Amino acid sequence: MNLLTHPFFIHFSESSAKALAEYTEEFTLNDGTAIFQDGDPSEDVILVLDGKVDLIKKADGDRKITITSVEPGDYFGEWGVLDEQPRSTDAICVGITRVAKIPGPALLRILHQEPAYVTLQMLRTILKHLRRSNERFVEAMLKKP
């Protein structure tokens, strides 16, 4: 997937999308590579261009729970950038994965210049992710003995 064809950019004006792309760095990462860990500062929004990333929460002991898997065309890390809180999961690559990192300060600066509609669309994506996480949590609780 090409950076500017990623769905993250669809609601931004062309000039804002290009400006964000100029701040963005692309990386190809190996299987098992941690993009970030629980507790790290929330400095970037991560776009998945190719491959897959698991968002994992550590549970009691050494147990780890995959909260969700993020695939090409989706993104994550926006919550922490928007609320300035540390990362709440580990983000681990599954297979060879190509991602793009948009620095939080650049994103916030451009969001302030865009119409409220753009921020609303980002909020809708956040809510979609939250609903998906809630559904997975409920399913896991219902399966517990």
C-alpha positions in Angstrom: 0.0 0.0 0.0 1.2 3.5 -0.9 1.4 6.0 2.0 -1.0 8.5 0.6 -3.5 5.9 -0.5 -3.9 4.7 3.2 -7.4 5.3 4.4 -6.1 7.4 7.3 -5.6 10.3 4.8 -9.0 10.1 3.1 -10.7 12.8 5.1 -7.8 15.3 5.1 -7.5 18.0 2.5 -4.9 17.2 -0.2 -2.5 19.8 1.1 -2.8 18.6 4.7 -2.4 14.9 3.7 0.8 15.9 1.7 2.1 17.9 4.7 1.5 14.9 7.1 3.2 12.6 4.6 6.3 14.8 4.7 6.6 14.3 8.4 5.9 10.6 8.2 8.6 7.9 8.3 8.2 4.4 6.8 9.8 1.3 8.3 9.9 -2.4 7.4 10.1 -4.5 10.5 10.7 -8.2 11.1 8.4 -10.7 12.7 8.3 -10.3 16.5 9.6 -6.7 16.5 8.1 -4.4 19.1 6.9 -1.1 17.6 6.2 0.0 21.2 5.6 -1.4 24.6 3.0 -0.9 27.3 4.0 2.3 29.2 6.0 3.9 26.4 5.3 7.5 25.6 2.6 8.0 22.9 4.6 9.8 20.3 3.2 8.6 17.0 0.2 7.3 15.1 1.1 4.0 13.3 -0.3 3.2 9.9 -0.1 -0.4 8.7 0.9 -0.5 5.1 1.7 -4.2 4.7 1.7 -7.1 7.1 0.1 -7.3 10.5 0.5 -6.0 14.1 -0.9 -7.5 17.2 -1.8 -5.3 20.1 -1.1 -7.3 23.2 -1.9 -6.7 26.9 0.0 -8.4 29.6 -2.2 -10.1 32.1 -1.4 -11.7 35.4 2.0 -13.5 35.4 3.5 -14.1 32.0 0.1 -14.4 30.3 -0.4 -12.2 27.3 -3.8 -11.4 25.6 -4.0 -10.2 22.0 -6.5 -7.4 22.2 -6.7 -7.0 18.4 -4.8 -7.4 15.2 -4.2 -4.5 12.9 -3.8 -5.1 9.2 -3.1 -3.0 6.1 -5.4 0.0 5.7 -5.8 0.5 9.5 -4.0 2.4 12.1 -3.4 2.6 15.8 -1.8 4.7 18.5 -4.1 7.7 18.0 -5.7 7.4 21.4 -2.4 8.1 23.2 -1.5 10.9 20.9 -4.8 12.6 21.5 -5.1 12.1 25.2 -1.3 12.3 25.9 -1.3 9.1 27.9 1.3 6.3 27.7 0.8 3.3 25.5 -1.6 0.8 27.0 -0.5 -2.3 25.0 2.5 -3.8 23.3 2.5 -3.5 19.5 4.2 -6.6 18.0 4.8 -7.3 14.3 3.5 -10.6 12.9 5.6 -11.5 9.9 7.5 -8.9 7.9 5.5 -5.7 8.4 5.7 -2.2 6.8 4.4 0.7 8.9 4.4 4.4 8.7 4.8 6.6 11.8 3.1 10.0 11.9 4.6 12.2 14.7 1.9 13.2 17.2 2.8 16.9 17.3 2.6 17.1 13.4 -0.8 15.4 13.5 -2.2 17.7 16.2 -0.9 20.8 14.4 -2.6 19.8 11.2 -5.8 18.7 12.9 -6.1 22.2 14.3 -6.0 23.5 10.7 -8.6 21.1 9.3 -12.4 21.3 9.6 -13.9 19.6 12.6 -15.2 16.9 10.3 -11.7 15.4 10.1 -11.4 15.1 13.8 -14.9 13.7 14.0 -13.9 11.0 11.5 -10.9 10.1 13.6 -13.1 9.9 16.6 -15.5 7.6 14.8 -12.5 5.3 14.1 -11.5 5.4 17.7 -15.0 4.4 18.7 -15.1 1.6 16.2 -11.8 0.2 17.8 -13.3 0.6 21.2 -16.5 -1.3 20.3 -14.4 -4.1 18.7 -12.3 -4.3 21.9 -15.4 -4.4 24.0 -17.0 -7.2 21.9 -13.8 -9.3 22.2 -13.7 -8.7 26.0 -17.4 -9.8 26.3 -16.8 -12.9 24.2 -13.8 -13.8 26.3 -15.7 -13.4 29.5 -18.6 -15.5 28.2 -16.2 -18.3 27.3 -14.6 -18.3 30.8 -15.5 -21.3 32.9 
